């Protein structure tokens, strides 16, 4: 089963539409597929990730953290992941 995860560049913008900046990109370490989404709120980014068939990423270990950083850091900005305080 392919797991689809998304990362979104964090923003204070309230735009209702999220766009894909990069992806799909497969992490060879875990087989998960990632998309980088444009700037938006956490809620809008999660909704777009669900529309893509997944959720915002959950970073499960140091190797995944390093892979995400090395793959998407060039885009700049902080990234939303699935962590929430709801």
N, C-alpha and C positions, 0 to 999 in steps of 0.2 A: 504494500500500500504506500503510495506516494503521499508525503505530508507536505502541504503548502504552507509556508510561513511568509509573513511580510514584515518589513521594517519601514518606518516612515520617518522622514526628517521632521523633527519637532518644530512647531511653530505656534505662535499665538494667533494666527489667522483663523478665521471662522468659515472659510470656504466650504461649501457643501460637496464639492466634487474633488476627488483625489485622482491623480494620474500616476501612471507607472513610469518611473525614471530609468529603471534597470531591471532586467530579469526576463524570463526566469533564469536563475543561476542555481545550479545544484551543488550542495556541499558534499564533496566526496567522502568526508569523514562520517556522515550520518545519513546520506541519501535524501535529505530534505531539500525542498525547492524554495528559494527565497525571491521576493520582489522588493525593490526599493520604491517606495511611494513618495509622491511630492508632498510638500509641506501642508500640514493640516492639523486639526485637533486630534487628540487620542481617539475620541469616539468616532469621528468621521473616518479616521485611518483604519480602525478596527472594522467598521462597517464595510469599507472597501476590501479589506482582507477577506472578510466573509464572502463577499460577492465573487472573489477570486477562488473560493473554495477552501479557505484556510482561516487563519487567525494571525494577529501580530505575533512575532516570534517570542518564544520562551527560550532563553539561553540556559542550557542545562549543565554545561561544564566549561572549564577553562579553554579547552580546544575549540569548542564552538564559538566562544567569545573572541578568541584570537582570529578565527576564520572570518567571522562577521566583520570585525574591525579591519582586517587586511583587505577584505573584498569591497567594503562600502565606505571606508574612511575618506577616500579621495573625493567623495561628493560633499564633504564638509557638513558641519552642523551636528547637533545631537540627534539620536535616533529614538523614536518611540519603539518600545517592545511591548509584549503582552502584560507586563507587570502593571497592576492598577491598585488603587487604594479604595475601590468601591466596596 
